Amino acid sequence: MIKKLRWKFVMINMMIVTFMLCVILGLVYHFTKENVEANSINMMQNIANRPFGMESPGERKDEVRLLYFTLQIEPGGEIEAAGGGYYDLSDKEFLLELAKKVFDSRREFGIIGEYDLRYYRMVTPKFQRIVFADISNELATLKGLMEICLLIGAVSFLTFLWISILLAGWAVKPVGLAWKQQRQFVADASHELKTPLTVIMTNVEFLQNPEYDEESKAQSLAAVLAMSRQMRRLIEEMLELARADSTQSEAVRGKVDLSRLVCDAVLPFEPVFFEKGLALDTQVEEGIRVTGADAQLRQVVEILLDNAWKYSKDAGTTWISLKRQGKRQCILSVADQGDAMLPEDLKHIFKRFYRVDKARSQAGSFGLGLSIAQNIVTRHKGKIWVESEGGVNCFYVKLPCMQREESSNIFHKISGIFSA
């Protein structure tokens, strides 16, 4: 698909380039030909008005000069020839034949192709005067120009073809990357769904066995229910990610009190951290307001807290901080004590279905939460990243915020450290 798209891009681009080259080179040839013909005709008209004279005072020296000769035909049919050069003007039959061709054409200007001559006929009450000019050089010049145009056109075509191939590869690269990510997403989603489906199917087959006792059936039903809930969580996260990717996620936006939002999001997690024996320390600067979607920003905080709760080591501490950075930005950080992340993990942790601990999939972690958080933060014109140092993994979210209404730099501590 990507290969076809790339070649389609090249074909369309080359069609446009070919059309433009034909138009430009065609116009160059046309105007050059018109200019040469106009100069030739202008010279012939001057000769017709002054057939036996030399150049007049003030005449331009750079005018086109061609080999020519003139015929003056009197009313009685007498022919008088002048000029010549390499033409034999003593051959009366040749001159009569030329005159006859001119009279037969009945045109003022024309070309006698078999002799490479252009003629101009001037009719007066006393005589007719015909000027013949050699156009062999003119034709050779136009032929040379045509060859040059074809050569330039061929070289330009090949050059633009090479450039188009390079541009096509660059242009479809994001499409190829998106297509690759989509295929990887489908493969990962299928893999995540395959395991619980296999468990469900296996337990259902056991339930259909009449020799299965009630206790075993109850265990199988519990396993089916657990796997069904796991599938539902996965599908819900996938739908949430799809909504975050779509333009519909831009729904309702307004002024959001981020300080209050973080405080409210932390409260439901305090018992969870306490029950697991984890310490939770939260410090939030008051009065930080941003423009965005309240529910989506709250979801980002919840994802980071859920991630810290799952990956924090036993009796570890999690720090939540929200503070201003300058006048127009604020930083939310969620740090936990856990296993240090490898550079490879830091590079890929926001990718869909990526997990530092591959065994976490059975504990309800599918590797979609951080990808959802990154998508939401990006749509709010912010930035999210992670740092790991000294046994502390810290996620940062930087968002644009409104200017402070009051010059206060007070941190509000909403909870102490909870430890088991």
C-alpha positions as semicolon CSV with decimal commas, in nm:
position;residue;x (nm);y (nm);z (nm)
1;M;0,000;0,000;0,000
2;I;0,272;0,248;0,099
3;K;0,475;0,158;-0,210
4;K;0,175;0,221;-0,436
5;L;0,106;0,550;-0,261
6;R;0,467;0,659;-0,310
7;W;0,463;0,580;-0,683
8;K;0,127;0,750;-0,720
9;F;0,279;1,060;-0,563
10;V;0,573;1,039;-0,806
11;M;0,343;0,994;-1,107
12;I;0,124;1,291;-1,016
13;N;0,426;1,508;-0,948
14;M;0,593;1,409;-1,277
15;M;0,272;1,474;-1,473
16;I;0,270;1,828;-1,333
17;V;0,643;1,873;-1,400
18;T;0,612;1,737;-1,755
19;F;0,325;1,971;-1,830
20;M;0,516;2,271;-1,693
21;L;0,832;2,179;-1,887
22;C;0,636;2,141;-2,209
23;V;0,466;2,476;-2,158
24;I;0,786;2,663;-2,066
25;L;1,008;2,513;-2,338
26;G;0,726;2,540;-2,592
27;L;0,685;2,909;-2,514
28;V;1,062;2,962;-2,542
29;Y;1,066;2,797;-2,885
30;H;0,751;2,977;-3,001
31;F;0,865;3,327;-2,902
32;T;1,214;3,267;-3,041
33;K;1,067;3,156;-3,373
34;E;0,828;3,451;-3,380
35;N;1,113;3,692;-3,306
36;V;1,337;3,548;-3,580
37;E;1,055;3,556;-3,833
38;A;0,960;3,912;-3,737
39;N;1,320;4,031;-3,781
40;S;1,344;3,855;-4,117
41;I;1,019;4,006;-4,244
42;N;1,118;4,350;-4,118
43;M;1,445;4,326;-4,312
44;M;1,260;4,213;-4,625
45;Q;1,020;4,508;-4,601
46;N;1,311;4,748;-4,575
47;I;1,471;4,591;-4,880
48;A;1,145;4,612;-5,075
49;N;1,126;4,984;-5,006
50;R;1,492;5,037;-5,098
51;P;1,589;4,750;-5,330
52;F;1,905;4,891;-5,487
53;G;2,021;5,122;-5,212
54;M;2,259;5,074;-4,926
55;E;2,172;5,137;-4,565
56;S;2,034;5,478;-4,488
57;P;2,183;5,718;-4,234
58;G;2,082;5,626;-3,878
59;E;1,997;5,267;-3,969
60;R;2,074;5,021;-3,689
61;K;2,383;4,812;-3,743
62;D;2,258;4,518;-3,536
63;E;1,959;4,430;-3,757
64;V;1,934;4,078;-3,896
65;R;2,120;4,041;-4,226
66;L;2,018;3,754;-4,460
67;L;2,115;3,644;-4,804
68;Y;1,851;3,785;-5,033
69;F;1,766;3,894;-5,386
70;T;1,481;4,092;-5,534
71;L;1,269;4,060;-5,847
72;Q;1,096;4,361;-5,996
73;I;0,828;4,276;-6,250
74;E;0,719;4,550;-6,486
75;P;0,365;4,571;-6,631
76;G;0,494;4,430;-6,959
77;G;0,627;4,118;-6,784
78;E;0,991;4,220;-6,784
79;I;1,187;4,091;-6,483
80;E;1,470;4,281;-6,323
81;A;1,680;4,101;-6,061
82;A;1,904;4,254;-5,797
83;G;2,115;4,122;-5,505
84;G;2,211;3,764;-5,533
85;G;2,506;3,642;-5,337
86;Y;2,538;3,277;-5,427
87;Y;2,210;3,275;-5,624
88;D;2,236;3,262;-6,004
89;L;2,016;3,552;-6,113
90;S;2,093;3,490;-6,481
91;D;1,871;3,179;-6,484
92;K;1,546;3,333;-6,613
93;E;1,354;3,004;-6,592
94;F;1,439;2,970;-6,222
95;L;1,331;3,328;-6,156
96;L;1,006;3,284;-6,351
97;E;0,931;2,964;-6,157
98;L;0,980;3,149;-5,827
99;A;0,760;3,435;-5,944
100;K;0,490;3,192;-6,056
101;K;0,487;3,022;-5,714
102;V;0,447;3,361;-5,548
103;F;0,163;3,466;-5,780
104;D;-0,012;3,132;-5,731
105;S;-0,008;3,167;-5,353
106;R;-0,168;3,513;-5,367
107;R;-0,022;3,591;-5,023
108;E;0,190;3,885;-4,920
109;F;0,427;3,670;-4,715
110;G;0,511;3,305;-4,756
111;I;0,776;3,035;-4,769
112;I;0,890;2,827;-5,061
113;G;1,002;2,518;-4,876
114;E;1,182;2,337;-5,154
115;Y;1,432;2,627;-5,187
116;D;1,433;2,741;-4,820
117;L;1,321;3,088;-4,928
118;R;1,086;3,333;-4,762
119;Y;0,925;3,590;-4,990
120;Y;0,759;3,928;-4,949
121;R;0,552;4,074;-5,234
122;M;0,496;4,447;-5,265
123;V;0,243;4,562;-5,526
124;T;0,245;4,918;-5,663
125;P;0,051;5,073;-5,957
126;K;0,367;5,066;-6,170
127;F;0,528;4,733;-6,079
128;Q;0,541;4,437;-5,844
129;R;0,848;4,378;-5,632
130;I;0,928;4,043;-5,468
131;V;1,199;4,000;-5,207
132;F;1,336;3,653;-5,149
133;A;1,542;3,579;-4,836
134;D;1,736;3,265;-4,755
135;I;1,605;3,104;-4,434
136;S;1,833;2,800;-4,421
137;N;2,028;2,954;-4,129
138;E;1,702;3,041;-3,957
139;L;1,575;2,685;-3,992
140;A;1,908;2,549;-3,869
141;T;1,892;2,782;-3,568
142;L;1,538;2,674;-3,485
143;K;1,635;2,309;-3,527
144;G;1,929;2,360;-3,290
145;L;1,698;2,536;-3,044
146;M;1,455;2,245;-3,063
147;E;1,734;1,998;-2,989
148;I;1,853;2,209;-2,696
149;C;1,498;2,231;-2,560
150;L;1,456;1,854;-2,587
151;L;1,790;1,800;-2,414
152;I;1,704;2,045;-2,136
153;G;1,361;1,885;-2,106
154;A;1,509;1,534;-2,078
155;V;1,770;1,637;-1,821
156;S;1,510;1,835;-1,623
157;F;1,267;1,544;-1,636
158;L;1,526;1,300;-1,501
159;T;1,635;1,549;-1,235
160;F;1,279;1,611;-1,120
161;L;1,210;1,238;-1,129
162;W;1,499;1,178;-0,890
163;I;1,387;1,463;-0,666
164;S;1,027;1,338;-0,677
165;I;1,133;0,990;-0,568
166;L;1,321;1,140;-0,273
167;L;1,030;1,370;-0,185
168;A;0,783;1,083;-0,218
169;G;0,980;0,878;0,032
170;W;0,988;1,175;0,270
171;A;0,619;1,260;0,218
172;V;0,481;0,911;0,276
173;K;0,715;0,836;0,566
174;P;0,460;0,960;0,828
175;V;0,190;0,757;0,651
176;G;0,413;0,451;0,655
177;L;0,490;0,504;1,021
178;A;0,119;0,545;1,103
179;W;0,037;0,233;0,902
180;K;0,310;0,038;1,083
181;Q;0,184;0,161;1,420
182;Q;-0,171;0,067;1,327
183;R;-0,067;-0,284;1,229
184;Q;0,137;-0,314;1,548
185;F;-0,159;-0,187;1,749
186;V;-0,392;-0,445;1,594
187;A;-0,137;-0,721;1,654
188;D;-0,082;-0,616;2,017
189;A;-0,454;-0,578;2,082
190;S;-0,519;-0,920;1,931
191;H;-0,246;-1,067;2,151
192;E;-0,390;-0,904;2,463
193;L;-0,738;-1,031;2,381
194;K;-0,621;-1,377;2,283
195;T;-0,507;-1,481;2,632
196;P;-0,831;-1,404;2,821
197;L;-1,035;-1,548;2,534
198;T;-0,836;-1,871;2,554
199;V;-0,892;-1,887;2,929
200;I;-1,265;-1,824;2,886
201;M;-1,303;-2,085;2,612
202;T;-1,108;-2,342;2,811
203;N;-1,315;-2,292;3,125
204;V;-1,641;-2,299;2,927
205;E;-1,536;-2,632;2,778
206;F;-1,470;-2,760;3,130
207;L;-1,814;-2,637;3,240
208;Q;-1,973;-2,841;2,960
209;N;-1,819;-3,156;3,101
210;P;-2,087;-3,337;3,306
211;E;-1,821;-3,498;3,525
212;Y;-1,703;-3,158;3,647
213;D;-1,788;-3,110;4,021
214;E;-1,958;-2,801;4,160
215;E;-1,646;-2,662;4,324
216;S;-1,448;-2,688;4,000
217;K;-1,736;-2,527;3,809
218;A;-1,739;-2,240;4,056
219;Q;-1,365;-2,189;4,003
220;S;-1,410;-2,197;3,627
221;L;-1,693;-1,944;3,646
222;A;-1,475;-1,719;3,862
223;A;-1,195;-1,744;3,606
224;V;-1,439;-1,662;3,324
225;L;-1,567;-1,361;3,515
226;A;-1,214;-1,238;3,592
227;M;-1,103;-1,272;3,230
228;S;-1,423;-1,104;3,109
229;R;-1,356;-0,807;3,335
230;Q;-0,999;-0,791;3,213
231;M;-1,122;-0,787;2,853
232;R;-1,370;-0,515;2,937
233;R;-1,097;-0,301;3,092
234;L;-0,881;-0,350;2,786
235;I;-1,165;-0,260;2,549
236;E;-1,252;0,047;2,756
237;E;-0,890;0,165;2,744
238;M;-0,876;0,104;2,369
239;L;-1,196;0,304;2,322
240;E;-1,056;0,579;2,541
241;L;-0,741;0,586;2,330
242;A;-0,950;0,600;2,012
243;R;-1,150;0,892;2,155
244;A;-0,826;1,069;2,248
245;D;-0,701;1,023;1,891
246;S;-1,019;1,157;1,735
247;T;-1,115;1,523;1,699
248;Q;-1,417;1,455;1,919
249;S;-1,185;1,472;2,221
250;E;-1,173;1,850;2,173
251;A;-1,527;1,862;2,311
252;V;-1,563;2,097;2,609
253;R;-1,282;2,328;2,709
254;G;-1,267;2,613;2,951
255;K;-1,082;2,751;3,251
256;V;-0,972;2,470;3,482
257;D;-0,843;2,516;3,835
258;L;-0,560;2,266;3,803
259;S;-0,459;2,303;4,168
260;R;-0,802;2,195;4,291
261;L;-0,824;1,926;4,021
262;V;-0,498;1,763;4,135
263;C;-0,609;1,775;4,498
264;D;-0,943;1,614;4,413
265;A;-0,775;1,345;4,201
266;V;-0,532;1,252;4,479
267;L;-0,793;1,202;4,752
268;P;-0,939;0,869;4,623
269;F;-0,586;0,725;4,595
270;E;-0,487;0,794;4,956
271;P;-0,659;0,481;5,096
272;V;-0,517;0,273;4,808
273;F;-0,162;0,382;4,883
274;F;-0,216;0,341;5,258
275;E;-0,357;-0,009;5,217
276;K;-0,051;-0,116;5,017
277;G;0,186;0,034;5,273
278;L;0,303;0,318;5,053
279;A;0,375;0,677;5,152
280;L;0,209;0,960;4,963
281;D;0,337;1,317;4,980
282;T;0,148;1,587;4,787
283;Q;0,237;1,953;4,749
284;V;0,030;2,179;4,524
285;E;0,074;2,548;4,462
286;E;-0,253;2,737;4,484
287;G;-0,423;2,927;4,206
288;I;-0,280;2,748;3,902
289;R;-0,535;2,763;3,623
290;V;-0,515;2,625;3,271
291;T;-0,737;2,614;2,965
292;G;-0,853;2,264;2,881
293;A;-1,095;1,979;2,940
294;D;-1,145;1,911;3,309
295;A;-1,218;1,539;3,273
296;Q;-0,921;1,475;3,046
297;L;-0,673;1,655;3,271
298;R;-0,805;1,465;3,570
299;Q;-0,756;1,143;3,376
300;V;-0,389;1,229;3,321
301;V;-0,337;1,272;3,697
302;E;-0,519;0,947;3,771
303;I;-0,312;0,756;3,513
304;L;0,014;0,879;3,665
305;L;-0,103;0,799;4,020
306;D;-0,224;0,455;3,916
307;N;0,109;0,391;3,746
308;A;0,299;0,501;4,060
309;W;0,084;0,280;4,281
310;K;0,139;-0,027;4,065
311;Y;0,512;0,011;4,010
312;S;0,628;0,156;4,343
313;K;0,841;-0,072;4,558
314;D;0,720;-0,196;4,898
315;A;0,708;0,075;5,165
316;G;0,812;0,324;4,899
317;T;0,716;0,690;4,875
318;T;0,533;0,872;4,599
319;W;0,566;1,248;4,560
320;I;0,308;1,459;4,376
321;S;0,397;1,820;4,303
322;L;0,233;2,102;4,107
323;K;0,407;2,437;4,074
324;R;0,453;2,723;3,835
325;Q;0,748;2,759;3,603
326;G;0,774;3,116;3,489
327;K;0,462;3,317;3,417
328;R;0,299;3,103;3,151
329;Q;0,384;2,743;3,239
330;C;0,332;2,495;3,518
331;I;0,480;2,152;3,592
332;L;0,306;1,855;3,745
333;S;0,538;1,580;3,866
334;V;0,459;1,234;4,001
335;A;0,763;1,050;4,135
336;D;0,781;0,706;4,299
337;Q;1,048;0,483;4,443
338;G;1,079;0,178;4,222
339;D;1,306;-0,021;3,998
340;A;1,523;0,198;3,780
341;M;1,417;0,224;3,417
342;L;1,658;0,137;3,141
343;P;1,726;0,394;2,864
344;E;1,532;0,167;2,626
345;D;1,231;0,181;2,859
346;L;1,248;0,560;2,882
347;K;1,246;0,577;2,502
348;H;0,944;0,352;2,444
349;I;0,738;0,382;2,762
350;F;0,473;0,604;2,600
351;K;0,416;0,363;2,313
352;R;0,093;0,167;2,305
353;F;0,099;-0,173;2,477
354;Y;0,456;-0,116;2,596
355;R;0,525;-0,239;2,949
356;V;0,846;-0,226;3,145
357;D;0,739;-0,536;3,333
358;K;0,587;-0,778;3,081
359;A;0,421;-0,973;3,362
360;R;0,201;-0,676;3,450
361;S;-0,054;-0,765;3,181
362;Q;-0,202;-1,025;3,407
363;A;-0,239;-0,764;3,684
364;G;-0,462;-0,541;3,476
365;S;-0,196;-0,328;3,310
366;F;-0,215;-0,323;2,931
367;G;0,037;-0,051;2,854
368;L;-0,221;0,197;2,722
369;G;-0,251;0,441;3,012
370;L;0,065;0,642;2,946
371;S;-0,014;0,655;2,575
372;I;-0,356;0,800;2,658
373;A;-0,195;1,051;2,894
374;Q;0,056;1,159;2,630
375;N;-0,222;1,207;2,375
376;I;-0,424;1,424;2,614
377;V;-0,123;1,635;2,717
378;T;-0,025;1,688;2,352
379;R;-0,377;1,806;2,269
380;H;-0,346;2,057;2,554
381;K;-0,026;2,190;2,390
382;G;0,185;2,043;2,668
383;K;0,470;1,798;2,708
384;I;0,509;1,479;2,909
385;W;0,828;1,291;2,978
386;V;0,989;1,059;3,235
387;E;1,323;1,059;3,414
388;S;1,477;0,779;3,619
389;E;1,762;0,844;3,859
390;G;1,871;0,722;4,202
391;G;1,589;0,469;4,236
392;V;1,323;0,733;4,170
393;N;1,110;0,733;3,856
394;C;0,951;1,072;3,794
395;F;0,690;1,163;3,533
396;Y;0,666;1,530;3,438
397;V;0,379;1,712;3,268
398;K;0,439;2,067;3,150
399;L;0,132;2,271;3,052
400;P;0,069;2,632;2,952
401;C;-0,118;2,812;3,229
402;M;-0,277;3,148;3,294
403;Q;-0,095;3,432;3,465
404;R;-0,122;3,439;3,839
405;E;-0,400;3,665;3,960
406;E;-0,237;3,722;4,298
407;S;0,135;3,739;4,364
408;S;0,137;3,441;4,594
409;N;0,401;3,175;4,602
410;I;0,258;2,962;4,879
411;F;0,254;2,585;4,857
412;H;-0,050;2,415;4,997
413;K;0,023;2,081;5,156
414;I;-0,298;1,880;5,132
415;S;-0,178;1,561;5,299
416;G;0,110;1,428;5,495
417;I;0,303;1,113;5,444
418;F;0,095;0,797;5,480
419;S;0,284;0,486;5,578
420;A;0,177;0,146;5,692
